[in-house]
């Protein structure tokens, strides 16, 4: 949950300082219905966030964009699982894998683009071995 708040806070900080404010209650992670239709990020905004991000934020941002999953599924990804998945990079630089949703148990397909693969590789080199979350 801490990582979700950090991700939302960093995006909110960049967005509110550069564009317009996003209204949320203090101390609460916004639900999908809270932020629906308030703003849809465009490619140039993602590029700006990516350019000013550190390695960890770049990895999270590129994985979020590549997968398009809910935050719960993203937070349930373990570094050990991702390291194994990254060993299956195809000739074009993409990685495809199956994953089981934590909440419903449904099977979902994940496809990481070459940018996400690169950012994750750099990030995972620096993650402590005992870390449980991505």
N, C-alpha and C positions, 0 to 999 in steps of 0.2 A: 504494500500500500504506500510505503514511503517513496518508492521509485515512481509510482503513478503521480503522486503529488509533485515530486521534483520535475517530472517531465511536463506536467500541466503547468507548473509554475514557471518553468523556463520558457515555454512557448508563450504563455500569457505575458511574461515580462517583455520578451522581444516584440510581441504583437502590440501590446499597449504602449510601448515607448515609440514604436515606429508608425503605427497605423491608427488604431482606435481601441478603446477599452472593451474588454469582455467582462460582462457583469456576472459575478459569481458570489455566493455566500462565503464569508471568510472561514477557512479551516475545513471546507468541504470539497471533495473531488466532484466535479460536475458529472451528472448522469447524461446519457445521450439526449434525453428529452430537454435538458436544461440548456444545451448549447445548439440544439438543432435549429437551423436556419439563421442563427445569429451571424455566422461567418463561415465561408468555405474558403480554405486556403487555396491560393493559386500557385502555379509553378514558380513564379518569381519570389513569392514569399517563402516557399520551401527552400529555394536556392539561397536566399539571404540568411535564413536560420542555419542552414548547413554551413555556410561560409564562416560564420562566427562561432560555431560549435567546437568543443573539444572532441577528442577521439571517442569518448564514451557517448556523448550526445549525438555525434555523427552516426555511430553504429545504431543507436536506438532509433534515430530519425529515419535512416535509410531502411532499416528492417521494418519499421512501422509502415512506411510508404510501400515497400515491396510486398509485404504480406497483406496489408489491409485488414488485419484481424482486430478484434476487440482487445482492450487493454488487459483483460483477465487472461486471455490466451497468451498474449505477449509476455506477461509477467510469469506465467507458468513454465516458460521455456528455460531449461537448465543449461548452463554453460557446457557441461559434459555432453549433453545431447547435441547441442549445436556444433561442438568440435567434431563429433562423429559424422554429422550431416555434411559438414564442410569438406570432408574427405571424398565426397561424391560429386565434385564439381565436374560438369560436362565440358566439352571442347569449346563451347561458346561462353563459358564462365557462369552459367546458371546452376542453381541447386534446386532440386525438387524433392519433397519428402512428404510423408503422411504423418499426421499428428492426431491424437485423440483429445477432443475438447474436455477440459477438466469438469465443467459444470454439467454438460449433457451426455458426455461419453460418445458423442457423434464424431465420425471421422472427418477431418478436414485436410485439404491439400495445401501445402505451403510451397511457394516458389520464390526463391531469393534471386534477385537480379545481380549482375556482376558488381555493381556499386555496393550493395549490401554485403556481398561476399567479401569484398576487399575491406570494407570498414569493420566487419565482424572479425576478420582475421587479425587486423591490427589491434583491435580492442581486446580480443581473447588472449593475446600474447601478454597483456598487462594485468589480466584479472587473476587474483589469488586463487589457488587451486581449491580452497575450501569454500569459496563463494557459491551459494546455492541458487541465486537468481541472476538473470542476465542483466 
